[in-house]
Amino acid sequence: MMQMTEGLVSEPEMEFENWRELAACVRLDEGEVDFFPDPEDVGAIAVAKAVCATCPVAEECLAYAIETNQSEGIWGGLTAKERARLRRRWLERMRRAS
């Protein structure tokens, strides 16, 4: 699979198992941060995004969420709505490039 990010259309990604082991969220105690908060809970969303901002593999996490069409939760520092917008922009760039 190829990685989709804001500035890059594609680049090789690391194995999913490897990046997950390096994720900042795995070092947290269970339930410490809610990565699947209610979409209206701006406080919980901000806390989850703050963890993602410190994560060394946030880009891989985001690419995984976009590639697998994750429709819930905070992945790579983005909400489901933000990922959907990113995906739409990426698809539009792909259409224009072809």
Buried (B, 14 or more C-beta within 10 A) or exposed (E): EEBBBEEEEEEEBEEBEEBBEBBBBEEEEEEEBBBEBEEEEEEBBEBBBEBBEEBEBBBBBBBBBBBEEBEEBBBBBBBBEBBBEBBEEBEEEEEEEE
